[in-house]
Amino acid sequence: MRLADVPQYPAYFVAHDLFMNGAMDVFPCVSLEVAKLNASRATERADSLGMDGVRYEAYEKLPRRKVWKFHANRVLETAA
């Protein structure tokens, strides 16, 4: 998916797959605070499980990288 095909949202919660050159799973969020909370919780969970193939970030504007999947049906309104 191209970056131009991603709809505009106030913020995005992104899982960067480190084995696919940073390809992104993108989840739209209602605010940057919600995206940051989701990213910190996901990072803590991944660290506790010893997962090292993914990095979680919160963005207002997506970086110029490959969008692997955009999860349009899951707009995050609170921390998961």
C-alpha positions in Angstrom: 0.0 0.0 0.0 1.3 3.4 -0.8 1.5 6.1 1.8 -0.8 8.4 -0.2 -3.6 5.7 0.0 -3.7 6.0 3.8 -6.6 8.2 5.1 -5.8 11.2 7.3 -6.3 10.7 11.0 -5.0 12.7 14.0 -2.5 10.0 14.9 -1.3 6.5 14.1 -0.1 3.6 16.2 2.5 1.7 14.1 4.2 -1.7 14.4 7.5 -1.7 12.5 8.5 -5.2 11.4 12.3 -5.2 11.7 12.7 -8.2 9.5 11.0 -6.5 6.5 13.0 -3.3 6.4 10.6 -1.5 8.7 7.4 -2.3 6.9 4.5 -0.9 8.9 1.2 -2.2 10.3 -0.7 1.0 10.8 -3.6 1.5 13.2 -5.4 4.9 13.1 -6.0 6.7 16.5 -8.2 9.5 17.7 -5.3 11.3 19.3 -1.5 11.3 19.7 -1.9 10.5 23.4 -3.8 7.3 22.7 -1.2 6.3 20.1 1.7 6.9 22.5 -0.1 5.0 25.3 -0.7 2.0 22.9 3.0 2.2 21.7 4.4 2.2 25.3 2.1 -0.7 26.4 3.0 -2.7 23.3 6.7 -2.1 23.8 6.5 -3.2 27.5 4.6 -6.3 26.5 7.1 -7.2 23.7 10.1 -6.6 26.1 8.5 -8.8 28.7 8.0 -11.6 26.2 11.5 -11.2 24.7 10.2 -10.2 21.2 12.9 -8.4 19.2 11.5 -8.4 15.7 9.1 -5.5 16.1 9.2 -1.9 17.2 6.1 0.2 18.2 5.9 3.9 17.6 3.3 6.7 17.7 3.1 9.2 14.8 1.1 12.3 13.8 2.4 11.9 10.3 3.6 8.6 8.9 7.3 8.3 8.0 8.0 7.6 4.3 8.2 3.8 4.5 6.3 0.9 3.1 2.8 0.5 4.6 2.4 -3.2 4.9 -1.2 -3.1 6.2 -3.6 -0.4 7.2 -6.1 -1.5 9.8 -9.1 0.8 8.9 -11.6 -1.3 10.8 -9.8 -0.7 14.1 -9.7 3.0 15.0 -8.1 3.1 18.5 -9.9 5.3 20.9 -8.4 4.0 24.1 -5.3 2.0 25.0 -5.7 -1.7 24.1 
